[in-house]
Amino acid sequence: MPGGGSDVSRDGAGGAPDGEERRVKYLIMLMGSQRDYDMISGKAVGDAPAWTPEEIGAMHEFMVKWNGELVESGEFVDARGLTAPVLARRVSLRDGVPVVTDGPYAETQEVLAGYTIVECESFDRATEIAAKLSQTPHPEHAELTTEWYVDIRPIVDRFDELEL
């Protein structure tokens, strides 16, 4: 595999024919917080000022370019940004009855802000792609170490691919 590393595909697992490399889909999840959504939408939060239109524009321009590169490489599958957590709804089960809770969730600091699905040859390549996403332009006051980060997970095509 290019770049070495691991891949979730396995020989004999019903993937690509012998001798061909199987491309795997990966979910790249950009995590954020309600604080991020507030600042991007023009609200100051505590001592942190709202994002300026220029900062928002730089982020948007970066994302368009990043997605365009993935389309050109043939690795892009889908990407979406998500609405703020205050617009979310959680469904859980209590005593066999569905319970619906509207956001925000006080117990949750981080939320899924958006996702990209890529199809590439290795987990290492998906990590390279995600590493570039983590370089999205942001204001100096953004708390990237605690609020902005990227997670990557392989997407399974079949139940037998679930390995714990």
N, C-alpha and C positions, 0 to 999 in steps of 0.2 A: 504494500500500500504506500502511496506517496506520503512522505513525511513520517513513516513508521507509525507506531502507536497502536492502539486497540480499536476495534470496530465491533459492533454488536452482531454483525453477520457471522454465521458459523457454517463450515462445510457440511453439506448434507441436510441443511435446515430448510431446503425448499426455496432457496434464493436464486441467484444467477446460475446459469449452466456452468459446469466444470470449466475452469480456466478463465472465467470472466469474473471481474470484480463486481460485487454487489454494492450499489449505492444505497445508503440508509438515510432516512429522514430524521432530522433532529429538530427539537423545539428549543428555540433560543428565547428565553423569557427575560425581559427587561423589568426589573423590580424598581419600585418607587414608593412614594408615600402620599398621603393626603396633603401634606405640607408642600410637596413638589407641585401637585395639581393646583393648589392655592396660589403659589408664587408664579407659576406659568400663566395662570388666568388673571394676573394683575393684582393680587393681594399680597401685602407685606405680612410676614409671619414672624412675630417676635421681633428680634433685631435684624432679621433677614429681609431685605427689600424684595419687592416683586421683580420678576424678570423684565427686562426692557424689551421693546419690540425687536431691537437688533439681536439680542441674545436668543430670542425665540426664532428669529429668522435664520440665525447661524445653525441652530439645532435642526430646523426643518431642512435647510440646504444639505447638511451633513447626511440626514436620513435619506433624502432623495438620491443623493450620490451613492450611498452605501447600498441601498436597494437596487439601484441601476447596475452597479458592479456585479451584484449577485445574479441579476437577470442575464447580463452579458456572459457570465461564466456558466450559465445553465444550472446554477445551484438554487435559485430562488423558487420557492413553492407558494408561499403566502406570507403576508405580514399585515398586522392590524395594531392600531393603538386602541386603548380601552378608555372608557369614560372614568371619571373620578369615582373613588370608592363610596362617596356619599350617594351615588346613584345605583349602588349595587344592592343585591338582595341575597340573603343566605337562606337556604332551606336545610333544616336538620330534622332529625327524627327523635321524638321523645315519647316514650311509652307507646310506640307504634304509630304515632300521629305526626304527620309533617308539621313542622313549626317554621314559619317564615319570619325572618328578621330583616328589616331595612337597614342599610348602612347609615353612617359609618360604624365601624367596629372598634370600640375603644381598646379591645385586647389585641388589635392588629396594628403594628407599626408599619410594616411593609406590605405592599400590594403589587399585584401584577399590573404593570402600566401598559404593556404591549408585548407582542410576540412576533417572532419571525420563524417560519418553517423553512429549512433548507434541506436539500438532498445532496449529499456529498459522499466522498469515498471513505472517510474515517472520522472518528471522534476528534482526533487531533485537528483535522481540517475544520470541523465545526467549531472547535475551540478558537482557532485562528480567526474565524469569521466573527465570533462573539467578542473576542478581544478587541477587534476594531470597533464594534458597537460600543464597548465600554469607554471609548475615546470620544463619544458624542460631546460637542461643545456645551459648556455649562457656565453659569456665573461663578465668580470666585467664592461666593458665600454658600454655594451648594454643598451639602454634607454628603459627599460621595461615599465615604467609608462606611456610613451607617445606613444610607437610604438608597443609593443608586448602585446596583450591581446587576450582573447578568448570570443567569443559571442556564445550563444546557442539559437536555435530556433526550436520549434516543426515543424515537417513536416506534412502538411495536406494531407489526403488521398482523401477527398471529398470536394467539394465546400462548403457544409453546415458547414464544420468545421472552416471556416474563421470567426473569431470573432474579431471585432474591439472594 
